[in-house]
Amino acid sequence: MFDKPRVDQRLLAAEVAAAWAVDVTDLVFLPVGLDESAWAYRVDTSAGDRYFLKMRRGEFTEAAVLLPRFLRAQGVRQVVAPIDLPEGGAGRGFGHYQLLLYPFHDGGSLWDRGLTDRQWVEYGEFLGRLHAVRPSADLAGVLPVETYRSNAGERLRVLGKQAAASEALGAFWDRYGAALHRLSATVDELASRVTHAHHVICHADIHPGNLLADGDGPLHVVDWDAPILAPRERDLMFVYSQDFGDHPVNAHRAELFRRGYGPLEPDQTMLSYYRAERQLDDVAAFLSSVLSRHSSPESQANDRHWLTRIAETVAETTYTP
């Protein structure tokens, strides 16, 4: 997200200081992430500590707060969980927004740099551990459950008509519209073929952009906004797809991942379904963002870049295993 939210940053800093009892000396906007409803800041304090502040329009889900805490309690050390408020709880309201504060980890995401051999093994170890954790009854009650019913196809149909008639996306839609409609039909077809497998806790967005590390150091897993109970392929899709990160899996990296995760034979139809559904959902989100025209030219250019990149991939991909 390149554009700052329309909030008074001084009031936001004061709210963070009062809520978490820290002496805030600086609040630095971070242009990261692609969620139109969420923004990030680095919080610097007089004690030399740094924190990561996430601000969301509306509410964070219960699962987004409870699951990271639960996993940390289970010893899954890679999980970055929100910091509790002194009076208890984690979230703080700020006007129409909700705030969560996290530890800040140096090094940045691995989307551009890729994972080292050691980190590929740890990636496997982490997902293997996550998928083996049994949720408590309270947690299971707030975690969404996979239904294989995506609304992305309907969103595409509505937005496609707008794109075809718009100056901003008319040429794009002429070139890629047919392929994107085929993608929507493919998602429906694959959904009808998937086998309803055993459900595990899934992060649901576990690509290298949500893996942080300093050099070859340990992994820190962030962005627990949309966890779900689903087949493990929901997460494994990010490992075995070529769509996520600038250094995707190859035979060597797959072997390293398997060394950490353990024996696995992912269901290929399930992997295809999740890959196609994610692409369809991303296309609909980027179409909506570009058509809204409320963002800056820089943000618009970024959205168009990702929209075109996904559409080019879709046009070249055969999904049926």
Secondary structure, DSSP 4 states (H G I P E B T S, - for coil): --SPPSS-HHHHHHHHHHHHT--EEEEEEE---S-TTEEEEEEEETTS-EEEEEEEESPPPHHHHHHHHHHHHTT-TTB--PPPPTTS-S-EEETTEEEEEEE--TT-BSTTT---HHHHHHHHHHHHHHHHPPPPHHHHHHS-B--S--SHHHHHHHHHHHHHH-TTTHHHHHHHHHHHHHHHHHHHHHHHH------EEE-S--SGGGEE-STT---EE---SS-EEE-THHHHHHHH-SSSSSS---HHHHHHHHHHH-S----HHHHHHHHHHHHHHHHHHHHHHHHH--S-HHHHHHHHHHHHHHHHHHHH-----
